[in-house]
Amino acid sequence: MHGRTIACSALIALLFAAAVPAQTSQPQTTQPSAAAAQPGIPALELYHVHFAKAAPGKMNELIDAYKQAPVPAGEPGPPLILRHLQGDDWDLLVLSPLGKEETLTPAASAEEQASIQRMRGLRTQHGDTFTSGPAWADVRAALLGGAAPAVTSASMAGTTGAGTAAAGTAGAGRAAAAGANLPEGTVYTVTTYRSLPGHRDQLADTLRRVAAVFPDRRTILQHVEGASWEFVLLQRFDSWSA
């Protein structure tokens, strides 16, 4: 069972304590499950989709903070980090594989707490969404083409059905990790979708067929908990002209 820590501010903790009587039992944990996803798209494993906006002048430091953050025990591996190039109002997309189950707990190790505090001083906002999708080996193959996870430049042109382009930082001169094993000039599109009421399954089926056209370059994840969008489609290109 995996453990990802969510740290709450003292203010939030105090407000909660004022509104709810003290409890002696252990706090309950939330366990998103890949099995909770809707039909139409493979829901074999969970993923944490994290969009972040860097504080002015702090982009490279924020990238380093995400790269150096501890990976919780039991999770399949380090996250894939995409850096925004153009489009929607975010700077980084951090995609973390979680496996088949994820446990959220208010407790944090000293290492995790230090990492959280560091990130707080480097970003102005962030959003978190739990999603489900194919096995990490398949997602990794589609997005990296067999390369090792690393920081990748990303660009986005909107949400709710609008596409986003992203490019690998390795060889692109944008905060690439030393020795990052990403194809030079790699570009990604990141597109989020939200269906009309009552048409979620139809949208899921359509996106599934779209992703199946190039299964070695496209992957789609579906919302479990978090943001208002329902699906995110990521696609890898070898260059801007591909």
ChimeraX attribute file (.defattr): number of C-alpha atoms within 10 A of each C-alpha:
attribute: neighborCount
match mode: 1-to-1
recipient: residues
	/A:1	12
	/A:2	17
	/A:3	20
	/A:4	18
	/A:5	17
	/A:6	14
	/A:7	15
	/A:8	10
	/A:9	8
	/A:10	9
	/A:11	9
	/A:12	10
	/A:13	11
	/A:14	10
	/A:15	10
	/A:16	12
	/A:17	12
	/A:18	10
	/A:19	8
	/A:20	8
	/A:21	8
	/A:22	9
	/A:23	8
	/A:24	6
	/A:25	6
	/A:26	6
	/A:27	10
	/A:28	10
	/A:29	12
	/A:30	10
	/A:31	14
	/A:32	20
	/A:33	21
	/A:34	26
	/A:35	16
	/A:36	13
	/A:37	21
	/A:38	16
	/A:39	13
	/A:40	17
	/A:41	22
	/A:42	18
	/A:43	21
	/A:44	17
	/A:45	21
	/A:46	29
	/A:47	28
	/A:48	21
	/A:49	22
	/A:50	16
	/A:51	19
	/A:52	22
	/A:53	20
	/A:54	22
	/A:55	17
	/A:56	9
	/A:57	9
	/A:58	13
	/A:59	18
	/A:60	13
	/A:61	18
	/A:62	23
	/A:63	24
	/A:64	15
	/A:65	16
	/A:66	20
	/A:67	18
	/A:68	11
	/A:69	17
	/A:70	12
	/A:71	17
	/A:72	15
	/A:73	11
	/A:74	12
	/A:75	19
	/A:76	16
	/A:77	15
	/A:78	21
	/A:79	23
	/A:80	21
	/A:81	24
	/A:82	27
	/A:83	28
	/A:84	26
	/A:85	20
	/A:86	16
	/A:87	18
	/A:88	16
	/A:89	15
	/A:90	21
	/A:91	26
	/A:92	26
	/A:93	26
	/A:94	23
	/A:95	18
	/A:96	21
	/A:97	25
	/A:98	29
	/A:99	21
	/A:100	20
	/A:101	18
	/A:102	24
	/A:103	16
	/A:104	15
	/A:105	16
	/A:106	12
	/A:107	15
	/A:108	15
	/A:109	9
	/A:110	9
	/A:111	10
	/A:112	19
	/A:113	15
	/A:114	12
	/A:115	16
	/A:116	18
	/A:117	11
	/A:118	16
	/A:119	21
	/A:120	14
	/A:121	13
	/A:122	21
	/A:123	18
	/A:124	12
	/A:125	12
	/A:126	15
	/A:127	13
	/A:128	14
	/A:129	18
	/A:130	23
	/A:131	29
	/A:132	31
	/A:133	23
	/A:134	19
	/A:135	17
	/A:136	19
	/A:137	11
	/A:138	18
	/A:139	21
	/A:140	20
	/A:141	17
	/A:142	19
	/A:143	22
	/A:144	22
	/A:145	15
	/A:146	14
	/A:147	13
	/A:148	14
	/A:149	17
	/A:150	23
	/A:151	29
	/A:152	32
	/A:153	28
	/A:154	27
	/A:155	27
	/A:156	24
	/A:157	19
	/A:158	19
	/A:159	18
	/A:160	15
	/A:161	17
	/A:162	15
	/A:163	22
	/A:164	25
	/A:165	26
	/A:166	30
	/A:167	29
	/A:168	32
	/A:169	26
	/A:170	23
	/A:171	16
	/A:172	15
	/A:173	11
	/A:174	15
	/A:175	19
	/A:176	22
	/A:177	16
	/A:178	8
	/A:179	8
	/A:180	17
	/A:181	18
	/A:182	22
	/A:183	20
	/A:184	15
	/A:185	20
	/A:186	24
	/A:187	27
	/A:188	31
	/A:189	20
	/A:190	26
	/A:191	21
	/A:192	22
	/A:193	23
	/A:194	18
	/A:195	16
	/A:196	9
	/A:197	6
	/A:198	8
	/A:199	10
	/A:200	18
	/A:201	14
	/A:202	13
	/A:203	18
	/A:204	23
	/A:205	14
	/A:206	14
	/A:207	20
	/A:208	20
	/A:209	14
	/A:210	15
	/A:211	19
	/A:212	14
	/A:213	10
	/A:214	13
	/A:215	17
	/A:216	18
	/A:217	22
	/A:218	23
	/A:219	25
	/A:220	26
	/A:221	28
	/A:222	28
	/A:223	26
	/A:224	22
	/A:225	18
	/A:226	14
	/A:227	14
	/A:228	12
	/A:229	17
	/A:230	20
	/A:231	27
	/A:232	22
	/A:233	21
	/A:234	23
	/A:235	23
	/A:236	24
	/A:237	20
	/A:238	15
	/A:239	15
	/A:240	12
	/A:241	6
	/A:242	8
